[in-house]
Amino acid sequence: MQVERLRRLPYENLGTTEGSSPMGGVFFDTPRFANSVPFFRFQRFGHGEVRTDSDHKLVVVMVGLPARGKSYIVKKLKRYLSWLGFQTKIFNVGDRRRLAGSADEYETAGEDLQRVGRKDSGEAPCSGCSSPGADAQTAECAQCETRHSSAFFDPDNKKARQIREQVALEVFEDLLRWLQAGGQIAIHDATNSTIERRHALISRLKCETDVNLMFVESICTDRDIINRNIKLKTHSPDYVGIDPEVAEADFRARLRNYERAYRSVGAAEEKLDVQYCKIIDVGKKVIAYNIQGFLESQVVFYLMNMNLEPRVIYITRHGESEDNAAGRIGGDASLSANGSKYARALARFIDRRRLEFAVEVEEYNRLVAQTICSTASSTPGTCSEAEGAVSPDSAADALRLEQSLLRRRVQPGFEVWTSMLKRTMETAEFFDAQRYRIKNIRSLNEIYAGKCEGMTYQEIAQKFPDEFEARQLDKFYYRYPGIGGESYADVVMRLQQVIVELERIRHSVLLVTHRAMARTLLAYLMDIPTTHMPSMELPLGYIYACEPRPFGNFLRVWRYDPLRDDFVEIDAPSTLKIRYPQVSLPTATSAPPLPSPAETAYSAKN
């Protein structure tokens, strides 16, 4: 007998929103689920309405100068909140501003807006726009035009300022409409660097009920970070097709314009009792004021644990256990002979990768130092006095900065985290305890299957057909029957502290864990919707390496080859496959759907 599949019901204005979670923009008409009452952060969706346990909504308004890491913070925050189950979306003002119109519509002072950065650099904008001896101020080059050059951000340019304020408020209106349609947390990603802009947003929000406001200001006093961020900004949509040196000169001119009008969050907002949080140097210092709500406290708690240290988060399942070989789930079995062989190879691989990554970081720091040194003497810095920074304005200062970067190396600490189950602890027993700090963490234990512990999927289908059906229909919310039985939603709650610790540590770590745990961790790190999380195929014998970078986590994957007794790097995107099994009830003549062999054991082919 075939079971009717869940009907997918689009919900107005929410079906395609970025970061829809936990259902990823797809909403379900849910039948009966065994033990499936979700905890308060996860909501179910039905016909044309959103049923939630709380109507509390939050608007996070970013504040700060350009190149201070706001977008980095925003993306990480959205990823974390979506993973926890909140409907979260980013509303970027810069994207809307670039669509507001061409530069010709807004340029009012021709000389200031004709050529990007020429006044600052004193050089022709690019190699193709003028011949030797040509007048750099009049040479024509279409590639040297930006949609909005630095003069567009001049606080004395009244027309441009009016346009910027109008665009910011339009985006804010879009944000509020999205919240009214069922969203929970909206992030206004812009500089919002003036008191007047922030007061306008506060005044607009007074008309809304059950919506709280929180300012998050990013302040950076680290010259190294600022200069690296400026280099990254030259590749933004504002500078497509522009010579990097010209783009950098224009962006630094834009920064100086912003600094003239910039006012940090403080007394003006405190008079209105507005919640705010200041993040200084990416979490080295945090100032919080009047934080009252649960959502706001979650935001502050997460932001307090960020850092930019180069590191890699390695995730792998344990070696093959005796229960894996028998096709049984759960339990606390020891490793098989194949599993012990994998454990030895894993220790050798991590030893090698640890040294390779140290070399990679050293080379990257050297390249960054050389780039900064080559431009520091000719380009004035942009750290504002309001942020307490000093600009590298001399060759001697640049040399000192280069030497400081070259001394910076990967921290020697490297941790190995396992669960409290034998198969993970045995997988980590070949690591040298003098070089690795090994921790056994109960939160990394496999999802507990309750009454189904130690059974095969075929046995579950035969003994508990209703439970087997319910799990196939909704693997994320389904909770195994019996005392202590868990769902993936429970696992997310259990791993919350692990995620925060992963963000806090300043060195690399290897997590030796289980399939459900690896799925949940990778869903957070790679921003995979929780609705896809339970269906990710993560076979035994794979290592997933996530390296935090400015624009997200960079993933590399290695597969264990038993014939070579070593690991081979493979294409990362193709490995995170989502498997959607057909749902059917077991009958006397048909076998129930079982997991693929790759999910329980590795082979020479895998």
C-alpha positions in Angstrom: 0.0 0.0 0.0 1.5 3.3 -1.0 1.5 6.2 1.4 0.4 9.6 0.3 3.3 11.9 0.1 3.2 15.2 2.0 1.7 18.0 0.0 3.9 21.0 -0.5 2.0 24.2 0.1 3.6 27.6 -0.9 3.0 30.3 1.6 2.6 33.9 0.3 5.7 36.0 0.3 7.7 33.4 2.1 8.2 30.5 -0.3 11.3 31.9 -1.8 12.8 33.9 1.1 16.5 33.6 1.8 17.2 31.6 4.9 13.7 30.3 5.4 14.3 27.8 8.2 13.7 25.1 9.4 11.6 24.2 6.4 13.7 26.1 3.8 10.9 27.9 2.1 8.8 24.8 1.7 5.8 24.4 4.0 4.0 21.2 4.8 0.6 20.0 5.6 1.6 17.6 8.3 -0.3 14.4 9.2 0.2 12.6 12.5 3.8 12.3 13.7 4.8 10.1 16.6 6.1 12.2 19.5 6.6 15.2 17.2 5.7 18.2 19.3 8.6 20.6 18.4 10.4 22.7 21.0 9.6 26.4 21.0 12.1 27.5 18.4 10.7 25.3 15.6 7.3 26.0 14.1 5.1 24.1 11.8 3.3 25.7 8.8 -0.1 24.8 7.4 -2.7 26.1 4.9 -2.2 29.8 4.4 -1.2 30.6 8.0 1.8 30.5 10.2 1.3 28.9 13.6 4.0 29.9 16.1 4.5 29.7 19.8 5.5 33.4 20.0 4.7 36.5 18.0 7.9 38.1 19.0 9.8 39.6 16.1 13.2 41.4 15.9 14.8 43.9 13.5 18.6 43.9 13.7 19.9 47.2 12.2 23.6 47.1 11.4 25.8 50.2 12.1 29.4 51.0 11.1 31.8 52.3 8.5 32.5 50.4 5.3 35.2 47.7 5.5 34.5 47.0 9.2 33.2 43.5 8.7 29.4 44.2 8.8 28.6 41.8 6.0 30.8 39.1 7.6 28.9 39.4 10.8 25.5 39.6 9.1 26.1 36.4 7.1 27.3 34.5 10.1 24.4 35.7 12.3 21.8 34.8 9.6 23.3 31.4 9.2 23.2 30.7 13.0 19.7 32.0 13.5 18.3 30.1 10.5 20.0 26.9 11.8 18.3 27.4 15.2 14.9 27.5 13.4 14.1 31.2 13.1 12.8 32.7 9.9 15.7 35.0 9.1 16.4 37.2 6.1 19.1 39.8 5.2 18.0 43.1 3.5 21.0 44.7 2.0 20.7 48.4 1.2 23.8 48.5 -1.0 22.1 46.0 -3.4 19.1 48.3 -3.7 21.2 51.4 -4.0 23.0 49.9 -7.0 19.7 49.4 -8.7 18.4 52.9 -7.9 19.7 54.4 -11.1 22.7 55.2 -13.1 25.4 57.6 -11.9 24.4 60.2 -14.5 21.1 60.7 -12.8 22.7 61.7 -9.5 26.0 63.3 -10.3 25.7 67.0 -9.5 29.4 68.0 -9.3 30.9 67.0 -12.6 34.6 67.4 -11.6 34.2 65.3 -8.5 32.4 62.5 -10.1 34.0 62.2 -13.6 36.9 59.9 -12.8 37.2 57.4 -10.0 40.0 58.1 -7.6 42.2 60.2 -10.0 42.5 63.1 -7.6 43.6 60.7 -4.9 46.0 58.6 -6.8 47.4 61.2 -9.2 47.7 58.5 -11.9 45.7 57.5 -14.9 42.9 55.1 -13.9 44.0 52.2 -16.0 46.5 51.1 -18.6 44.0 51.3 -21.4 42.4 54.7 -21.0 45.3 57.0 -21.8 48.5 56.9 -23.8 51.8 58.2 -22.4 51.6 61.9 -22.0 47.8 62.0 -22.2 45.8 64.2 -19.8 44.7 61.8 -17.0 41.9 64.2 -16.0 40.2 64.1 -19.4 41.0 60.7 -20.8 37.9 58.7 -21.6 37.4 55.1 -20.4 34.1 53.5 -19.9 35.6 50.9 -17.5 36.6 53.6 -15.1 33.0 54.7 -14.4 31.2 53.3 -11.4 27.5 53.4 -10.8 28.1 55.5 -7.7 31.6 56.9 -7.2 33.0 58.2 -4.0 31.4 61.6 -4.4 28.0 60.1 -4.3 28.7 59.5 -0.6 29.9 63.0 0.2 27.8 64.3 3.1 27.7 67.7 1.4 26.1 66.3 -1.7 22.5 67.0 -0.7 20.9 65.2 -3.7 22.9 62.0 -3.2 22.3 62.1 0.5 18.6 62.3 -0.1 18.7 59.3 -2.4 20.7 57.3 0.1 18.2 58.0 2.8 15.3 57.2 0.5 16.8 53.8 -0.5 17.5 52.9 3.1 13.9 53.6 4.1 12.5 51.7 1.1 14.5 48.7 2.1 13.3 49.1 5.7 9.7 49.1 4.4 10.4 45.8 2.5 11.8 44.4 5.7 8.7 45.3 7.7 6.4 43.8 5.0 8.4 40.6 5.2 8.0 40.4 9.0 4.2 41.0 8.7 4.0 38.1 6.2 5.4 35.7 8.8 9.2 36.4 9.1 10.8 36.5 12.6 14.2 38.1 12.4 15.1 40.7 9.7 18.5 42.2 9.3 18.9 45.7 7.9 22.4 45.5 6.3 23.7 49.1 5.8 26.1 51.6 7.3 23.4 53.5 9.2 26.2 55.7 10.3 24.4 58.9 11.2 22.1 59.7 14.1 19.5 61.1 11.8 19.2 57.8 9.8 18.9 55.8 12.9 16.3 58.1 14.4 14.3 57.8 11.2 14.3 54.0 11.5 13.4 54.2 15.2 10.4 56.5 14.4 9.2 54.2 11.7 9.3 51.2 13.9 7.1 52.9 16.6 4.2 52.3 14.3 4.6 48.5 14.4 3.5 46.3 17.2 5.3 43.2 18.6 8.5 44.2 16.7 11.7 44.9 18.7 14.6 46.9 17.4 18.3 46.3 18.1 21.4 48.1 16.7 24.5 46.1 16.1 27.6 48.3 15.5 30.8 46.8 14.1 33.9 48.8 15.1 37.4 47.9 13.9 40.7 49.3 15.2 42.9 46.6 13.6 44.7 48.2 10.7 45.5 44.8 9.2 41.8 43.8 9.1 40.7 47.1 7.7 43.3 47.0 4.9 42.5 43.5 4.0 38.8 44.4 3.9 39.5 47.3 1.6 41.3 44.9 -0.8 38.2 42.7 -0.8 36.0 45.7 -1.4 37.7 46.4 -4.7 36.0 43.2 -6.0 32.5 44.4 -5.0 29.8 45.0 -7.6 30.6 48.8 -7.4 33.9 48.1 -9.1 33.3 45.5 -11.7 35.7 46.0 -14.6 37.6 48.7 -12.7 41.4 48.6 -12.2 42.1 47.5 -8.6 44.3 50.4 -7.8 41.7 52.9 -9.1 38.9 51.0 -7.2 40.9 51.1 -4.0 41.6 54.8 -4.3 37.9 55.5 -4.9 36.9 53.3 -2.0 39.3 55.1 0.4 37.8 58.4 -0.7 34.4 57.0 0.0 35.6 56.0 3.5 36.8 59.5 4.2 33.4 60.9 3.2 31.6 58.4 5.5 34.0 59.3 8.4 33.0 63.0 8.1 29.4 62.2 9.0 29.9 59.0 11.1 28.5 59.0 14.7 28.8 55.9 16.8 25.8 54.5 18.6 25.6 55.8 22.1 24.0 58.5 24.2 21.4 59.5 21.5 20.1 55.9 21.4 20.3 55.4 25.1 18.0 58.4 25.7 15.4 56.5 23.7 16.1 53.2 25.5 17.0 51.4 22.3 18.8 48.1 22.6 22.3 48.0 21.1 25.4 46.0 20.9 28.9 47.1 19.8 31.3 44.5 18.4 34.8 45.8 18.6 37.5 44.0 16.5 35.3 41.0 15.7 34.4 40.1 19.2 37.5 41.0 21.2 35.4 43.5 23.0 31.6 43.6 23.3 29.4 46.4 24.7 25.8 45.7 25.3 23.1 48.1 26.4 19.5 47.4 27.5 19.4 43.9 26.1 16.0 42.5 27.2 14.5 39.9 24.8 15.3 36.3 24.2 16.2 36.8 20.6 18.4 39.8 21.4 20.3 37.8 24.0 20.8 35.0 21.5 22.3 37.5 19.0 24.6 39.0 21.6 25.7 35.6 23.0 26.6 34.4 19.5 28.5 37.6 18.5 30.6 37.5 21.7 32.2 34.2 20.5 33.5 35.1 17.0 37.1 35.4 15.9 39.1 35.6 12.7 42.0 33.3 13.5 42.9 31.0 10.6 41.7 27.5 11.5 40.0 24.4 10.0 37.1 22.5 11.4 37.4 18.8 10.3 34.3 16.6 10.6 34.4 12.8 10.1 32.3 9.9 11.1 33.9 7.2 13.3 35.5 4.1 11.7 33.3 1.2 10.8 31.8 -0.4 13.9 30.6 -3.9 14.3 27.0 -2.6 14.3 27.7 -0.7 11.0 28.8 -4.0 9.5 25.6 -5.6 10.6 23.4 -2.7 9.5 22.2 -1.8 13.0 21.6 1.7 14.2 22.6 3.3 17.5 24.2 1.1 20.2 27.7 1.3 21.6 29.7 -1.2 19.6 33.4 -1.2 19.1 35.3 -0.8 15.8 35.6 -3.6 13.4 39.0 -4.4 11.8 38.2 -2.0 8.9 37.3 0.7 11.5 40.7 0.3 13.3 42.5 0.6 9.9 40.6 3.8 9.2 41.5 5.2 12.6 45.2 4.8 12.0 44.9 6.4 8.6 43.0 9.3 10.0 45.7 10.1 12.6 48.3 10.1 9.8 46.2 12.3 7.6 45.6 14.9 10.3 49.3 15.0 11.2 50.1 15.8 7.5 47.3 18.3 7.0 48.2 20.2 10.2 51.6 20.9 8.7 50.3 21.7 5.3 47.7 24.2 6.6 50.4 26.0 8.7 52.4 26.5 5.5 49.3 27.8 3.6 48.6 30.3 6.4 52.2 31.5 6.5 52.2 32.0 2.7 48.9 33.9 2.8 50.1 36.2 5.6 53.3 36.9 3.6 51.3 37.8 0.5 49.0 40.1 2.5 51.9 41.8 4.2 53.6 42.4 0.8 50.4 43.9 -0.6 49.9 46.2 2.3 53.5 47.2 2.4 53.4 48.1 -1.4 50.4 50.4 -1.0 50.8 51.8 2.5 53.4 54.4 1.7 51.4 55.8 -1.2 47.9 55.5 0.1 46.8 57.2 3.4 44.9 54.9 5.8 41.3 55.2 6.6 40.9 54.3 10.3 38.8 57.0 11.9 39.7 58.8 15.0 36.3 57.9 16.4 37.5 54.3 16.4 40.8 55.0 17.9 42.9 53.7 15.1 46.2 54.9 13.6 46.9 54.8 9.9 50.0 53.2 8.4 51.3 56.3 6.8 55.0 55.6 6.6 57.3 53.0 5.1 58.7 52.2 8.5 55.2 51.6 9.9 54.4 49.4 6.9 57.6 47.4 7.5 56.7 46.9 11.2 53.3 45.7 10.1 54.8 43.2 7.7 57.1 41.9 10.4 54.2 41.5 12.7 52.3 39.5 10.2 55.2 37.3 9.4 55.6 36.4 13.1 51.9 35.4 13.1 51.6 31.6 12.8 48.9 29.0 13.3 48.4 28.5 17.0 50.0 25.2 18.1 46.8 23.9 19.8 44.8 21.3 18.0 41.9 19.5 19.6 40.2 16.3 18.8 36.6 16.0 19.9 34.7 12.7 20.1 31.4 11.6 21.5 31.2 9.4 24.7 30.5 6.3 22.6 33.2 3.6 22.1 33.4 3.7 18.4 34.4 7.4 18.3 36.8 7.2 21.2 38.5 4.2 19.6 38.8 6.1 16.3 40.8 8.8 18.1 43.0 6.5 20.1 45.9 6.7 17.6 46.4 10.5 18.0 49.5 11.5 20.0 48.2 12.8 23.3 51.3 15.0 23.6 50.4 16.9 20.4 46.6 16.8 20.5 44.1 17.6 23.2 41.4 15.0 23.1 38.0 15.7 24.5 35.0 13.4 24.9 31.8 15.3 24.7 28.4 13.8 25.4 26.6 16.3 23.2 28.3 14.7 20.2 26.6 11.3 20.9 24.6 9.9 18.0 20.9 10.7 17.9 19.2 8.3 20.4 16.7 5.9 18.7 14.8 4.9 21.9 13.1 1.6 21.4 14.8 1.2 18.0 18.3 1.2 19.3 20.3 -1.7 18.0 17.8 -2.6 15.3 18.1 -2.7 11.6 15.8 -0.5 9.4 14.1 -3.6 8.2 13.4 -4.8 11.7 12.0 -1.3 12.6 9.7 -1.4 9.5 8.4 -4.8 10.5 8.0 -4.2 14.2 7.0 -0.5 14.2 5.4 0.1 10.8 3.7 3.3 11.9 6.9 4.7 13.3 8.8 3.8 10.2 6.2 5.6 8.1 6.2 8.7 10.3 9.9 9.0 10.2 10.0 8.7 6.4 7.4 11.5 6.1 9.3 14.0 8.4 12.8 13.0 9.4 13.5 16.4 10.9 10.7 16.5 13.5 10.1 12.8 14.0 11.2 11.6 17.4 12.0 8.0 18.0 9.6 6.2 20.4 10.6 5.3 23.9 12.3 7.1 26.8 15.0 9.4 25.6 14.1 9.0 21.9 15.3 12.1 19.9 14.5 14.0 16.7 16.8 16.1 14.6 15.2 19.1 16.1 16.3 17.9 19.5 19.8 17.4 18.1 20.0 21.0 17.0 19.2 22.1 20.5 21.8 19.7 21.9 24.5 21.0 19.6 23.9 24.7 20.1 26.7 24.9 22.7 29.0 22.9 20.5 28.5 25.4 17.6 29.2 28.4 19.9 32.4 26.7 21.1 33.5 26.0 17.5 33.1 29.7 16.8 35.0 30.7 20.0 38.1 28.5 19.6 41.1 30.0 17.9 42.7 26.8 16.5 41.8 23.9 14.4 39.7 21.0 15.6 38.7 17.5 14.5 35.3 16.2 15.4 35.0 12.4 15.3 31.2 11.9 15.5 28.2 10.2 14.0 26.0 10.5 10.9 23.2 12.6 12.5 25.7 14.8 14.3 27.8 15.3 11.1 24.7 16.2 9.1 23.6 18.8 11.7 27.1 20.3 12.0 27.6 20.6 8.3 24.1 22.1 7.8 25.2 24.9 10.1 28.7 25.4 8.6 27.6 25.3 5.0 24.2 27.0 5.5 22.1 24.0 4.3 18.4 24.3 5.1 17.4 22.1 8.0 14.7 20.5 5.8 17.6 19.0 3.7 19.7 18.1 6.7 18.3 14.6 7.5 18.6 13.5 3.9 22.3 14.4 3.4 24.4 11.4 2.3 27.4 11.3 4.5 29.1 7.9 4.2 31.7 6.4 6.4 35.3 7.1 5.3 34.9 10.8 4.4 36.6 13.9 6.0 34.9 17.3 5.6 37.1 20.3 6.2 35.5 23.7 6.7 37.8 26.7 6.7 36.2 30.0 7.8 36.8 32.8 5.3 35.6 36.4 4.9 32.7 35.4 2.6 31.7 32.1 4.2 33.1 28.7 5.0 35.3 27.0 2.3 34.7 23.3 2.1 37.2 20.6 1.1 36.5 16.8 1.2 38.7 13.8 1.3 37.6 10.2 0.8 39.4 7.2 2.4 40.7 4.6 -0.1 41.2 1.3 1.7 43.4 -0.1 -1.1 45.9 2.8 -0.7 45.2 3.1 3.0 45.2 6.9 2.5 42.8 9.8 1.7 42.1 11.3 -1.7 40.7 14.7 -2.2 37.5 14.8 -4.2 35.1 17.4 -5.5 33.4 19.0 -2.5 30.0 20.2 -4.0 29.2 16.8 -5.4 29.7 15.0 -2.1 26.9 16.8 -0.1 24.1 14.9 -1.8 20.5 15.0 -0.7 18.7 11.7 -0.9 14.9 11.6 -1.0 13.8 8.0 -0.4 10.4 6.8 -1.7 8.0 6.2 1.1 6.1 3.0 1.2 4.7 0.6 3.8 6.3 -2.8 4.2 4.3 -5.7 2.9 4.7 -9.4 3.1 6.2 -9.5 -0.3 8.2 -6.3 -0.5 11.2 -5.2 1.5 11.1 -1.7 3.1 13.5 0.9 1.7 16.9 0.7 3.3 19.8 3.2 3.5 22.4 2.9 0.7 25.4 0.7 1.6 27.5 3.9 1.4 25.7 5.2 4.5 26.8 2.3 6.7 30.2 1.2 5.4 32.9 2.3 3.0 34.4 0.1 0.2 37.1 0.3 -2.4 34.6 1.9 -4.8 33.7 4.7 -2.3 
